Amino acid sequence: MAKDRDLPERTSALEWAVALLGAAIIAGTVGFMIRHGLTHPATAPDVVVSPGMPRQVSGGYLVEFTAFNRGNTTAASLTIKGSLTDGNRIIETSEVTLDYLPQRASRTGGLFFQNDPAQHDLSAEAGGYVAP
Amino acid sequence: MTAATSTDLQHSVPDTRKFCAGLGRAFAGALLFSLPMLMTMEMWWLGFTLEPWRISVMLLAMLPLLMGLSRFGGFRRTDRFRDDLADVLVSVLVAAVASTVILFLFSVITTDMPSRQVVGKIAMQMFPASIGAMLARSQMGDTSESDREESEPSYLGELFLMGAGALYLSLNVAPTEEMVLIAFKMSVWQEIGLLVLSLTLMHALVYSVGFRGGTARGGRSFIHVFGRFTCVGYVIVALVSLTVLWLFGRTGASSTEEVLSTVIVLSFPGAIGGAVARLVL
């Protein structure tokens, strides 16, 4: 046995089966990445912010939102700005920064206001981002 | 394959139990090496910020690297291309399974994430994890000292091991913001100082551990070791650092000076890893 171990070993059928799975994984991953790269040309981040219903919380109001990036590039340090307006008059603004909003992904967050958003016009949109 | 049944004196018979033990060891090695990266958020982010072609290049470049490691370490003694290839593919599978399970438990990947993000995050981790899986045998395996003695690598093999050792240490820190930050903070003189320190440490380590017990160094002079191993070794370490920085998209829009100073910073751990490659690999 000791002598046996000094010799280079052959590959068993079982190991080939496991190896084949490994080959499938690497081929699949590379294939997926290349296909994704070809079918999703890098387009600038395109962020859609959808605010939810305002809720009363201790010391003010909370508007939860979902930000979705329709573009094919990640937006880093993305700011989401919410504002309450009455016609041309700005009542209150609130801002939050998302570390990352990956391509075709969504993140949720919340904006706090002192005034009741239900009494004013509420808008929420993306402010700006940096390329990662 | 039936031909293998006829007595083959050149190769030992594969043993299923040994293979399963090797698999277990590979999982342990994958985790040991890649856990720091599985727990690094920059590594997760790279999964979706890196361009798909860059991730593909990384995965494909990983294969020849693993082939080399399989020859010098790996699960078992191999001397044929296809046996090495089998080992490489097994370690890829182990890496993929280990990274997927851990990332899922960490909730870094979830079922409602876009597939591009999930695949990207796993692919990033497959790189370090498969190296760890491949190194498992030499790190915690039953390889006896005499076994290693026999596989004395050539000069080129020695340099390959240095590069792998550099990768081993620098991969842990390469994806972090700190690399670039440290490079920003350093003045030119501090960079030169770090380069000199890297070379000095590398030479001292190559001198003391590169040659077993210092005996094999024999009549080789200071200049000989310094030129052939330390200097060439450092160049390889620097090239490894540059490649890793490029793969991780850290060289993109930076100026040459910026890239150069980041390479010097990353080559510091790389130089130590390269010099002690004989110990860790």
Chai-1 contact restraints between the chains, C-beta under 6 A:
chainA,res_idxA,chainB,res_idxB,connection_type,confidence,min_distance_angstrom,max_distance_angstrom,comment,restraint_id
A,D4,B,S12,contact,1.0,0.0,6.0,A-B,restraint_1
A,L7,B,H11,contact,1.0,0.0,6.0,A-B,restraint_2
A,L7,B,S12,contact,1.0,0.0,6.0,A-B,restraint_3
A,P8,B,H11,contact,1.0,0.0,6.0,A-B,restraint_4
A,P8,B,R77,contact,1.0,0.0,6.0,A-B,restraint_5
A,P8,B,T78,contact,1.0,0.0,6.0,A-B,restraint_6
A,P8,B,D79,contact,1.0,0.0,6.0,A-B,restraint_7
A,E9,B,S12,contact,1.0,0.0,6.0,A-B,restraint_8
A,E9,B,P14,contact,1.0,0.0,6.0,A-B,restraint_9
A,E9,B,R76,contact,1.0,0.0,6.0,A-B,restraint_10
A,E9,B,R77,contact,1.0,0.0,6.0,A-B,restraint_11
A,R10,B,H11,contact,1.0,0.0,6.0,A-B,restraint_12
A,R10,B,P14,contact,1.0,0.0,6.0,A-B,restraint_13
A,T11,B,D83,contact,1.0,0.0,6.0,A-B,restraint_14
A,T11,B,A86,contact,1.0,0.0,6.0,A-B,restraint_15
A,S12,B,P14,contact,1.0,0.0,6.0,A-B,restraint_16
A,L14,B,T16,contact,1.0,0.0,6.0,A-B,restraint_17
A,E15,B,F19,contact,1.0,0.0,6.0,A-B,restraint_18
A,E15,B,A86,contact,1.0,0.0,6.0,A-B,restraint_19
A,V18,B,V90,contact,1.0,0.0,6.0,A-B,restraint_20
A,V18,B,L93,contact,1.0,0.0,6.0,A-B,restraint_21
A,A19,B,A86,contact,1.0,0.0,6.0,A-B,restraint_22
A,A19,B,L89,contact,1.0,0.0,6.0,A-B,restraint_23
A,A19,B,V90,contact,1.0,0.0,6.0,A-B,restraint_24
A,L21,B,L93,contact,1.0,0.0,6.0,A-B,restraint_25
A,G22,B,L89,contact,1.0,0.0,6.0,A-B,restraint_26
A,G22,B,V90,contact,1.0,0.0,6.0,A-B,restraint_27
A,G22,B,V92,contact,1.0,0.0,6.0,A-B,restraint_28
A,G22,B,L93,contact,1.0,0.0,6.0,A-B,restraint_29
A,A23,B,L89,contact,1.0,0.0,6.0,A-B,restraint_30
A,I25,B,L93,contact,1.0,0.0,6.0,A-B,restraint_31
A,I25,B,A96,contact,1.0,0.0,6.0,A-B,restraint_32
A,I26,B,V92,contact,1.0,0.0,6.0,A-B,restraint_33
A,T29,B,A123,contact,1.0,0.0,6.0,A-B,restraint_34
A,V30,B,S56,contact,1.0,0.0,6.0,A-B,restraint_35
A,V30,B,L59,contact,1.0,0.0,6.0,A-B,restraint_36
A,F32,B,V119,contact,1.0,0.0,6.0,A-B,restraint_37
A,M33,B,P52,contact,1.0,0.0,6.0,A-B,restraint_38
A,M33,B,I55,contact,1.0,0.0,6.0,A-B,restraint_39
A,M33,B,S56,contact,1.0,0.0,6.0,A-B,restraint_40
A,I34,B,S56,contact,1.0,0.0,6.0,A-B,restraint_41
A,H36,B,P52,contact,1.0,0.0,6.0,A-B,restraint_42
A,H36,B,R116,contact,1.0,0.0,6.0,A-B,restraint_43
A,G37,B,P52,contact,1.0,0.0,6.0,A-B,restraint_44
A,G37,B,W53,contact,1.0,0.0,6.0,A-B,restraint_45
A,T74,B,F48,contact,1.0,0.0,6.0,A-B,restraint_46
A,T74,B,T49,contact,1.0,0.0,6.0,A-B,restraint_47
A,P102,B,F48,contact,1.0,0.0,6.0,A-B,restraint_48
A,P102,B,Q117,contact,1.0,0.0,6.0,A-B,restraint_49
A,R104,B,P114,contact,1.0,0.0,6.0,A-B,restraint_50
A,A105,B,P114,contact,1.0,0.0,6.0,A-B,restraint_51
A,P132,B,T49,contact,1.0,0.0,6.0,A-B,restraint_52
